[in-house]
Every structure is written in C-alpha cells, then in structure tokens.
Amino acid sequence: MPLTTDADIKALLDGARTIALVGASDRPDRPSYRVMATLQRHGYRVIPVNPQITGEHIHGEFVFRDLAQLGDPIDIVDIFRRSDAAGAAVDEAIAIGARAVWMQLGVVDEAAAARAEAAGLQVVMDRCPAIEIPRLGVEPVS
C-alpha cells in the first residue's frame, strides 16, 4: 500500500539524499523545473532525466536519457509524467534498485505502485515533495 501517513512520508524524505527526477524540464514555467530547484535548495542531489534534452544541464546537473544511465544509487525516483506513462518510469526504478518511487500530484497508477511494492520499493502517489517538505517540517539535508 502506498505511503499515506505523515510519519511514513516524512521518514522517506528524511532518509533520502539523491533523487532522480523523471520528466525534468529546462523550461522555467514548468512545475518540474521549479520542484527540482526547491529540492536542491533543501540539500538533495537531484538528477534530471529526460530523453528529449539529454546532455543539457538543468540547475547545474547533467540531464540523462533514462534511469539506466545513472551510476549513483537513487533513493527516490520522482515521476513527472502522465499517469499512463508513469508505469514505464516505475519499471525503470525497479530495475535500477531505487528505494522509492514518488508520483507527482495527479499521477496515479495502482498497477505500477503494486509492482514497485512487490519489488520492495516504497511508493508515494499524487503528492509533491516540494509541498510535503515544508508541511511536514523535513529538515534540510546536510
């Protein structure tokens, strides 16, 4: 079952250091652009993933084509994709051994969530970490 309690979500955010942001945008008017900056300001390392702008940089980070290209362990895969495309990102997160998948506001895929949980990943759906961090009083990452 996806994480829904404040305590569980806070514990996930407290334990995370590296977040892969699938669907990252280099356009300042896009929510993923702003959320990435917010997460970085809070101290997380955020690695952008977007096959359409691979090789570019967003907020100083190289943009990767897909999760399989990442060499670093990933705590949370934050998914900025439509619900019907979220499952593919979840499957990639499972394949790389991420600790958790986080589907953004409006993104819900029960089947993908079940696959992730069966593989041992924690799941958050239909929430935004940039909203949850201040709401839950998550301390900055040191």
N, C-alpha and C positions, 0 to 999 in steps of 0.2 A: 504494500500500500504506500503511495507517495507520502512524503513528509508533509504534515499539515500543522503540527503543533509549533508554537513559537519556540519552545525549548529545542526541539529537534532541528528546526531550520537555523536557529542561532548557533547550535553546536556545529552544524555543517559549515557555516560561514566562518566561525571561529577557527576551525581546523584547516581551512583552505589557505593555500598560498599561491597556487598557479591555476589560472582559469583560461581555458580555450574558448574564444567567442566565435561561434559558427554563424556566419551571416554578417560579419563585421562590415561596416561601411566606412568609406573615406569621405562621405558627404556629411557636413556638419548639421544638416537638417534632419538626419535620420536618427531615430532613437538609439540604435546600436552604437553609433559614434559617441553620443553623449554618455551612455551607460559605460562604455569602455573607459572613457576619461574619468568618470566617477569612481569606478573600481580601482583604477590606477592611483588616483588621489588617496584612496583608502589604504593603499600599500600592496595590493595584489599585483602579481605579474599577470598581465592579460595578453594572450597570444591570439591575434586575429586570424581567422580562417575564412577565405572567400575565393573560390576558383576564378572569379571574374577579374579580380585585381591582384592575383598572385604576384609576388615580387615587389609590390609597392610597400609603403610604410604608412601605418596609422598610429598616431600618438607615439612615434619613435619605435614601433615594433614592426618587424618584417611580417608581411601577410603570406600565410601558407595556403596551398591549394586545398589540402584536406588534412584531417587529423592524423592520418597515417604518416605524414611527413614530419610530425613533431617528434623530437628526440627526448624531450623532457617529460617526466611524469606529470600527469594532469589530475588535479584534484576535482575540478568541476568543469564540465562542458556546458557552457551557456548557449542555448539554442535560440537564435533569432531567425527562425524560418517559419513558414506557414505550418499549420498542424499537419497538412497532408504531406509535407516534406520533412517533418521532424523525425520520423522513423528512421530514415537513412542516416541522419546525424547520430541518433541513439545507437544504431548498429555499429557505426564507426567508433563511438565512445566505448562500447563494449569491447571491440576488437583491440583498442589500444590500452585497455585496462584502466580507464578513468575510474575515479572513486564515486563520482556522482554525475547525473545529468540534471540540468535545470532548464525547463521550458518556460520561455518568457510569457508575459501577460497575453492571454488569448490563445496560447499554444497548448493544446491538449491532444494527447494521443495515448489512449488507455492501453492499446496493444503494445506500443513501443515501451511504455512505462513497465508493463508486465515483463517484457523481455529483459529490460535493464535490471529490474529487481531479481529476476531469476538468475541473472549473471552476477549478482552480488553488489550492484550499484545502488546508491541512494537516488531517489527521484523527487524532484520538485516540479510541479506544473502550475501554469497560469499565475506566475508571480514574477516579480522583478527584483533582483538582488539590490539594485540601487534604491529601491523603496524599502526593502526589508532591513537593510543595514542600519539606517538611522532609526527606523521604527523599533527595532529590537535592541538598539544600543550596542551593536557589534563594535568592539574596539578596533582601531586601526592595526593593520598588520605591521609587525616590527621586523 
